[in-house]
Amino acid sequence: MEYLRQTLGSALLSDIFDLPQSLQDKKVEVIILPAEGDIPQKPNYKVQLGFLSGPPLPDSFFDPLPEEDLQV
């Protein structure tokens, strides 16, 4: 998304905005972003968390590996 960010004197904005007293006669930072309706929307992807469907795992799957297999 493109944007513009610039620091300038608040006197330049007094004709456009009704600035509060705390922002008058100071340097201010202006950030310009596109309106929300103009921002392209990201496609909604459906994320499915969990396990793949398949045959159940055998009980031996969860047994620790033998020491000789760990050495390899």
N, C-alpha and C positions, 0 to 999 in steps of 0.2 A: 504494500500500500504506500503510495506516495504521500508525503506531507511536507510542510514548510515550517521551519522554526527560525525565528529571528528576534533579536533583542533590539528595542528601539525606545525612544522617549515617549512617555504616555501622552504628551501634548499632541502627538500625531493622531492618537485615537480618540481624543475628546470630542471631535465632530461626529464620530461614528458610534461610540459607546458612552453611556453615562457611568463613568468610572467612580468608584467609591473614593472618599477622601484619602484613604490610606494608600491608594495607587496613583494619585495625582502628583505631577512634578517629580516623577521617578523614572528610572529605566525599568521597563517591563519586558517580559518575554511573551511573544505571540506564537501560538502553534495553530496551524491551519490543517484541518483534516477533512477528507471528503464526507459529505452527509451520509448518514447510515444507509439510506436507500441506494446510494451510489456505489457502495462497497460490494464487490462481487462476493457472493456467498460461497463458502466451501461446501462441496457435496457432503451429505451425511452418509458416512460409512457405518455399516452395522458391524460391530466387533463382537464376536462370540467367544467368550472365555470358557474354558473347560477342557475336558478330555475328548479325544477323538473317539467316535463310536467304533467298537470292534469287539473281538472276543475277550472275555475276562482274562486277566493275567493269572498264571498259576501261582499257588502259594510259595513255591520255591523261588519265584522272582524276587521276593523281598528278603531272602536269606542272604547273609553276608557271603562274599566271594571267598573261595578257599585261598589260603596264603600263597600257594604256588601260582595262582592266576594273578594275584596282586603284584608278584615279583616281575611278571612279564611286562 
